[in-house]
Amino acid sequence: MEHEKIKIAMFDSKTNDKRFFEQVNSDGKFKIDYFEERLNFKTASLATGYEVVCIFTNDNIDKKTAEILEKNGVKFIALRCAGYNNVDLKNLPKGIRIANVPAYSPYAIAEHAIAMLLTSVRRIHKAYNRTKMFNFDLDDLVGFELHGKTVGVIGTGRIGKKFINICRGFGMNVIAYDKYPDETSKIKYVEKDELFRESDIISIHCPLTNFSKHIINRNSISKMKKGVVIINTSRGGLIDSDALLDGLKSKKIGAACLDVIEGEADVFFHDFSNHIVKDDTLIRLIALPNVIVTSHQAFLTEEALSNIADTTLKNIEEFFRMGKCKNELQR
């Protein structure tokens, strides 16, 4: 007798989600229904009758949402991402287990951080816009070389280490800060204040926790070199956006490369080209000529999306087959 398929409700799903999950699920082992709605206490009832909910970075599982999910029969939460700051783990019912995708492609995010950095410091975005208008003037396009510059890396997990390797390839001097440094590595660790003082470029690759929230703030910015470049491809809440904006306006910060921003959940992954965006801080940041914003797309490669789909479904299969999962999050 054929086993009943595991039913999955995927929230905040996009075209790419369906494409890659359907490829991995080509044998039809899972029954996946795709919802454009984000998961929260208002939409949790959509998961009625499903054993699994699959969520992304902008879904929100607080205590109230989790209780509704449990009441409606959900047994497993499958994160199709590494970060889980959008889930209230402490108040998650014992009857619901949860797992993430800890390493889908550190290369994708590290490479995107470097791409944004090069675009910014070599004024590639400005040159592109000019030449599209057949303007080949070189005024105001002078950049600087990465070779010999000091880059401060906050967070030396998988992504941070890949970013460091790329920076070393450019001949950059690397220093790093991590609450839990890897003593087996050859990374030069320093205290936060030293990193802020010495870095020409600062790139953030740590998770968002109570400890790391607003690790870039008015106080830390005041300690930085004039003209420092800040890169964030991790989580928006790691930077105080208002402090960043003031730092840019005062020219203390020379440039910012942002793939994530505080409050992005109300804007990113949607087309607002014919609408008015209500986030004043985001509008002001985007308006600055020395700010590059991409819409949380650092992970968006063929390889990463394939790995996300594969690992997510393996997590689900492992849990229902064995009652446990190697990527399960501890509470």
N, C-alpha and C positions, 0 to 999 in steps of 0.2 A: 504494500500500500504506500502510495506517495505521501511523503511528509508535507504537512501544511506549510506554506511559505510564510516566512517572517514578514510581518507588515511594518513598514517604515513610513513615518510621516516626516518629510523633509521640509523644513521651514526656511523662509528667506531664500528660496531657490531661484537660480538664474539659468539662462540658457546653457552656460558652461557646466553647471552642476548636472543638469540632465544628460548632456552629451557624454561626460566622462563616467558618470555613475551607470548609465545604460551600457556603456562599453564594457565595464567591469562586470556588470550583472547580465551579460549576454546569455548566460545559461538559465536565466529566469529564476534563480534560487530565492531571490527576495522580491516582494511586492512593494515597490516604492511609489508613493504618491507625492507629487511636488506641489507645495503651497508657496505662493509668492509672499504671503503674509509673514511677518516676523513673529516669533513665538514670545508671548508675554501672557499675563493673566487674562487679558481680553480675548486672546486667540487660542488659549490652551484647550478649549473645548473641541477644536478641530482635530485634536489627537485622540478623540474618543474611538476606541476599538483598535488602536494601534499599540503594538508592544514596544516600539522604538520611536523616539523622536530624534531627528538628525538636525543639528543646529550649527549656526555660524557665529561670527564675532558680534553681530549686532542684535542677535536674539537675546532675550533677558529671562533667566530663570531665577526669580526670587522665591521666597518662601511660599507666597500665595500661589504662584504659577506651579511650583513643584507639588503642592497639595492637590491642585486640580488634576495634574498629570497622573498622580498616584491613584486618585479616585477613579480616573477614567481608564485605568488598566496599564499604564505605561510602566515598563520594567527596566528600560535601559535608555540612557541619553548618550547619543553618539555625536561628539564634537568633530566637525570636519575641519579642525584647525588645532593649533598647539595651545594658544592662550585660553584661559577659562575664567578670567576676571568677571565675566558676565553671568557667572553661575554662583549662587549662594550655597557653597558646598556644605557649610556648617549646618544649614537648615534643610538640607536635602533629605527626604525620608529614607529610612534604611531599606525600604522595599524597592528603591530605585538606585541602580548602579550607573556609573558614568565613566567614559574613557575618551581620550583625546588622540590626536595624531601628532606625536611629539617631534617627528622629524620627516616632513614630507619633501623638503628640498631647501636646505640651508643655502645652497648655491644661488637659488633664485633670488632670495631676499638680499644676500650680500652683494650680488651683482647689480641689483637694482639700486642699492645705496650708492655704489660706485658710479653707476650711470648718471644718477641725479647729481652727484658731486662734480663729475666731469662736465656735465651740461651747464652747471652753475658757474664754475670757476673759469671755464673757457668760453662762456657766453654763447654756447651753441644754440640755445633756444632763441636768442635775439638775432643771431646770424641767419637762422632758418627763416624766421619771420621776414627779415629784410630781403633775403634773396628771392623769396616767393613774390615780392613786389618789385623784383629786378633792381633792388638797391644793393650795390656791392661795396658801399663805403665801409671803412674799417674803424671809424671813430667810435669810441666807447666800447670797443670789443676786446680791449686788453685784459687778459686774465693772468693767472699765475700757475707755476708748475707745482705738481704734487711732490716731485722728487725733493727730498731733504726736509720736507715739512713734518711737523709732529702731529700725529693723529691720536686723540684720546678716545678709547673704546670703552663704553660703559656696558658691561655684560659680556662675558666670554664663554657663553654656551656654544652650541653647534654653529649658530649663525655668526656670532661674534668672532669665532675662530676663523671661519671662512673669510670674513671681511678682513681680518688681520692679515691673512695669507696674501690676499690681493694687494693690500696696502704695502706689504713688504716687497711685492713684485714691482711696485712703482718706486721703490727706494725710499719709502717714508720711514720715519722714526715712530715706533708704536709704543704707547704706554696705555695701561688699562686699569680699570677699577671694577671689582666684583665683590659683592658681599661674601661670596664663597669662592675665593680664588683657586684656580687649578694649579696646585703646587708642582705637579708633574710636567707642566708645560714650560716653555722657554719664554713665556710672556712676562714682560716687565710690569709688575703691579705697583701702583702708587695709591695714595689716599685721594679721596675725591677732590679736595682743595688743590692738591698739586696738579691733578689732571686738568682742572679748570684753569689754573694759572699758566700751564705750559703748552696747552694744545692750540694749534692753529686751526684744527678741525676736530669736532666732537661728534661721534656717531653713537647712537643709543641702540643697544641690542639686548635689553633685559626685559623680563616680564613686568606687567603692571601689578604691584602689590601695595599694601598699606605703607610698606617701607619705601618703595620706589616712586610713589605718586608725587608728581611735581619735583622730581629730582633736578630738573632744570627750572629754576625759579628766580626771583629778583636777587636774592642773596648770592646764588651761584653765578648768575650772569655778571654780577658786579665784580667777581673775582677773575673773570675771563679776559683774555687778550682782546684788545680792540681789533675788530675786523674778523673775529672768529666765525667759522662756518659751522652750522649745526645741522645734523642729519638725524631724522627719526623715521625708522621703518618698523617700529615695534608697536606701541600703543600711544594714542593721543594724550592720555592722561599723564604721561611721563613728563610732559612739558606744560607749564603754566602759560597758556596762550596769550593772556594779557601781558604778562611779563616779557614774553618773547616779542610781542608787537612793540612794546615800549623800547626794548633793546634794539630792535631793527630801526625804529624811528630815530633813536639817538645815535645810531651808527656804531654802537658798541658791538653789535652783531653785524657782520659783513654780509651774510647770506643765510638763508634757511632752506633746507630741502626736506619736504614733509610728505610722506606717504600716508600719514595718519595724523588726525587732529582731534582735539577735545570736541565732543558733541557731533562727531561725524555721522553718527547713526541716523540722524534726521536728514542727512544730505547725500552721503556717499552711496553709490550703486544706483542712483536715480538721475534722470535727465531733468535739469532745471533750466535748460537753455531758453525756454519760453516763459519762465516764471521768476519771481523775485525770491531770492534766498533770504531768509529771515535772520541768519546768523551773522551779526554785524562784525564780529571778530574775524570770522572766516573771510568775509567780503574784503575787509581791510588788509588781511594778510595776502590774499590773492592779488590785490591791486598793487602791491609793492613790486617794483621791478627786480628786486634781489631775492624774491621768494619763488620757489618752484613747488607746486602742489600736484601730486598724483593721487588718485582716489582709491587708496588701499589696494594697490595692484602689484605690490612687490612680489607676491607669491604667484602671480599669474603667468605661469609657463606651462607648456604641454607636460613636461616631466612632473612638475609639482602637482598639477591637477589630477594627473593619472595616479600618482602616489597617494594623494588625499583620498580619492575614491576607493582605491585598493585597500589601504589600511583601515579606513572607516568600516568597510564591509567585512573585513577580516576580524576587526574588533567585535562586531555584532555576532558574527558566526561563532567566534571563539567563546563568547559569553554564553550563548544559548546551547552550545554543544558541551562546554566544560563547566559552566557555572562561574567562571572567572575569566579575566582578560589581562594580558601582560601590560596593556597600556591603561589599565584602570587607575583612576585618580584616587589617592588616599584622602580620607577625611579625618 
